Amino acid sequence: ADRPAAVRLHRPDGHGQHHPDQTRELRLKTYLREPRTLTALLPLMQHLGLTVVDQRPYDLRAPGGRDVLLYDFGVIFPEGVDPEAVLGLYEDALCAVLSGRAESDSLDRLVLAEALPWRTVAILRAYTRYLVQLGTGFTPAFMADTLLAHPRVTRLLVELFEAGFAPGMIFYLTYWYSQSRMAGVMAVVMLAG
């Protein structure tokens, strides 16, 4: 299947010599098969945790005569994130949203900040919506902020979900986490539900 987007990352030569913020600024080249407005793209990028500094558009003709749009964004990745390590996850999430297979909201920050695939974030999104329907009083934004603020608990929730599909995983988790830590995390999960 054709992907609606492809991305490439590079650090501009000489950047950061005059201004400290520029040392973190990278160029994120986003190639799109169909035109998108900045109004449509910027919220997706912000939901993923990027700070967009600037944008330069280009129209290109690919081999075979197909028109491709290049949006060359100046971006800053979240603090502590290795852009090279999460670039594939970013591209997958962007393609999923652009093709209508995924939604975009503040939970998407987990894609870059915690290196979670967009499908895993979609599962967490379903859980947060379920908790809203149960009347817990927590908003989706609050739950997204909480998951982001507590990455070890988020990882445990993901692992527990995956363990439901691989029962041997529960056995593995009992060795990975101490009994007191496991009890503490389970208490947090039970209080949230």
Number of C-alpha atoms within 10 A of each C-alpha: 3 7 14 16 20 17 18 14 17 13 15 13 7 9 15 14 10 9 8 10 11 18 15 14 21 20 20 22 20 19 21 20 15 11 13 12 7 11 8 10 13 14 16 21 18 16 17 24 21 19 17 19 13 10 15 10 13 10 13 13 10 10 7 6 8 9 15 18 19 22 22 19 20 22 21 21 18 16 10 8 14 13 17 11 11 18 18 17 17 23 19 20 26 26 20 19 16 21 14 10 12 16 18 22 16 20 26 27 24 24 23 26 19 17 17 19 18 27 15 15 20 17 13 21 21 12 14 22 16 14 18 15 11 11 11 12 10 15 14 19 13 14 21 19 15 14 20 19 11 10 14 13 19 18 14 17 17 16 15 16 16 14 16 11 9 11 11 10 16 16 10 11 15 11 10 11 13 11 11 9 11 16 12 13 18 15 12 12 13 9 8 11 12
